[in-house]
């Protein structure tokens, strides 16, 4: 979708959207004689300017003026960034396949400042993303028609704010959604790395990848055991952004990248297994966040790490009851091969600390079904050994809409994953499954280092449209990580 900014309404064919702050409707004065008819149409649709509400009508047609579609978009009483994003998303969601090619949003008289207006554009453009690469028989009415978004009357500085802060975030968000949407025969460890390298061209992001032999040499038996059953090669993707002080220790963003998860020998039920293509949603979010961070030239040293594997059953696959040795020397009894994400992350956490000297880490993973039972699809769970870090991430999530809810850790939960024959087992009892998974990861965090684990199992994919996304991949985590980096690391 092309994005333009202008001072005046254009000529020609377009749909017009006007923000309406609650029942006041003060910024409809520009409609002149047509205002009364528009307000009557709004009342007929019980439109009261609530946030995200839409009233639709048509204006013009007299005195030679062109008939055009008019949307009134509610903002409620708020004039902040979240309200603006919701407004932009509502307008685009309404018109995406409507036949309209150009949407003009008139911000004259609105209460948005430059940052909020730029976030309106982000919300609109994010809601307009769709991935129709494999849909060859769409009817015309099903095809995306909207090609252009024009913002008229935005506050001074809006375009600069968009270009310098949010345009790169949109690219990262779209990239994550693309990775998560692609099927597992297209995106696997090797092609994931290839896509990241291509997206990183010209950004200054340094992209490398370790293969099977290199990981074997490092002793990454925990990660590698997950990949034993597949014909695909594993990869450890390393993305470095050096935008901060030279020699300063980087902050690590770590993603679980199980490009398809059958459950392995502990195989999942057939119904719904196709959705396990998005079990690499944590790695997708980290990759998108690194693209955004590099794209806006963040003044921080950040390293993104993604453990990329495929969990398949075969004669070579890891069996329940097998014992493997992790990179940091801990032995792990594999009770359930479908609890594989924590096995991957364990070695990536160790790599970050021992090979890169990282002292602060945030990992993202579609780790447990138990997280959906706890929090549904509204929040992701956050576990952390550092109150300050947890608070920073929760605050960043509130600002961006990637909401987090803090969950507990404790010794009583940790004892539940003691193994009778090894140092640790990869699952505890059914109760508290998300917590014992986090306790497993914490055993790989070295003394004195700060760590947070985000279980995003309920938030990377949506079966219904949201304010700034369609059905499917949401891109959860990209904006959260980008904002956290801006708040803390920069």
RABEL-V837052 format. One record per backbone hydrogen bond with DSSP energy under -1.0 kcal/mol. CO is the residue of the C=O (numbers start at 1). NH is the residue of the N-H. If there is no record, write none. Layout:
((CO & NH) (CO & NH))
This chain:
((2 & 149) (4 & 151) (6 & 153) (15 & 104) (16 & 71) (17 & 106) (18 & 73) (20 & 22) (20 & 75) (21 & 24) (25 & 28) (28 & 31) (29 & 32) (31 & 34) (32 & 35) (34 & 38) (35 & 39) (36 & 40) (37 & 41) (38 & 42) (39 & 43) (40 & 44) (42 & 47) (43 & 46) (49 & 22) (49 & 76) (50 & 53) (53 & 74) (55 & 72) (57 & 70) (59 & 68) (62 & 65) (68 & 59) (69 & 16) (70 & 57) (71 & 18) (72 & 55) (73 & 20) (74 & 52) (80 & 84) (81 & 85) (82 & 86) (83 & 87) (84 & 88) (85 & 89) (86 & 90) (87 & 91) (88 & 92) (89 & 93) (90 & 94) (91 & 95) (92 & 96) (95 & 98) (96 & 145) (96 & 146) (101 & 147) (101 & 148) (102 & 15) (103 & 150) (104 & 17) (105 & 152) (107 & 110) (113 & 117) (114 & 118) (115 & 119) (116 & 120) (117 & 121) (118 & 122) (119 & 123) (120 & 124) (121 & 125) (122 & 126) (123 & 127) (124 & 128) (126 & 129) (132 & 135) (139 & 142) (147 & 2) (148 & 103) (149 & 4) (150 & 105) (151 & 6) (152 & 107) (155 & 158) (157 & 161) (158 & 162) (159 & 163) (160 & 164) (161 & 165) (162 & 167) (166 & 170) (167 & 171) (168 & 172) (169 & 173) (170 & 174) (171 & 175) (172 & 176) (173 & 177) (174 & 178) (175 & 179) (176 & 180) (177 & 181) (178 & 182) (183 & 186) (183 & 187) (188 & 192) (189 & 193) (190 & 194) (191 & 195) (192 & 196) (193 & 197) (194 & 198) (195 & 199) (196 & 200) (200 & 203) (206 & 240) (208 & 238) (210 & 236) (211 & 215) (212 & 216) (213 & 217) (214 & 218) (215 & 220) (216 & 219) (219 & 221) (220 & 224) (221 & 225) (223 & 226) (227 & 230) (235 & 308) (236 & 210) (237 & 306) (238 & 208) (239 & 304) (240 & 206) (241 & 302) (245 & 248) (251 & 303) (252 & 362) (253 & 305) (254 & 364) (255 & 307) (256 & 283) (257 & 259) (257 & 309) (260 & 311) (262 & 268) (265 & 267) (270 & 273) (272 & 275) (273 & 276) (274 & 277) (275 & 278) (276 & 279) (278 & 281) (279 & 258) (280 & 284) (281 & 285) (282 & 286) (283 & 287) (284 & 288) (285 & 289) (286 & 290) (287 & 291) (288 & 292) (289 & 293) (290 & 294) (291 & 295) (292 & 296) (293 & 298) (294 & 297) (298 & 300) (300 & 243) (301 & 251) (302 & 241) (303 & 253) (304 & 239) (305 & 255) (306 & 237) (307 & 257) (308 & 235) (309 & 259) (311 & 262) (314 & 317) (319 & 322) (322 & 334) (324 & 332) (326 & 329) (330 & 326) (331 & 424) (332 & 324) (333 & 335) (333 & 426) (334 & 321) (336 & 339) (340 & 344) (341 & 345) (342 & 346) (344 & 348) (345 & 349) (346 & 350) (347 & 351) (348 & 352) (349 & 353) (350 & 354) (351 & 355) (351 & 356) (352 & 358) (359 & 450) (360 & 252) (361 & 452) (362 & 254) (363 & 454) (364 & 256) (365 & 367) (365 & 456) (369 & 373) (370 & 374) (371 & 375) (372 & 376) (375 & 378) (380 & 405) (381 & 455) (382 & 407) (383 & 453) (386 & 390) (387 & 391) (388 & 392) (389 & 393) (390 & 394) (391 & 395) (392 & 396) (393 & 397) (394 & 398) (395 & 399) (396 & 400) (397 & 401) (401 & 403) (403 & 380) (405 & 382) (410 & 414) (411 & 415) (413 & 416) (414 & 417) (415 & 418) (417 & 425) (424 & 333) (432 & 436) (433 & 437) (434 & 438) (435 & 439) (436 & 440) (437 & 441) (438 & 442) (439 & 443) (441 & 444) (442 & 445) (446 & 449) (450 & 361) (451 & 385) (452 & 363) (453 & 383) (454 & 365) (455 & 381) (456 & 459) (456 & 460) (460 & 474) (462 & 472) (469 & 466) (472 & 462) (475 & 478) (477 & 481) (478 & 482) (479 & 483) (480 & 484) (481 & 485) (482 & 486) (483 & 487) (484 & 488) (485 & 490))
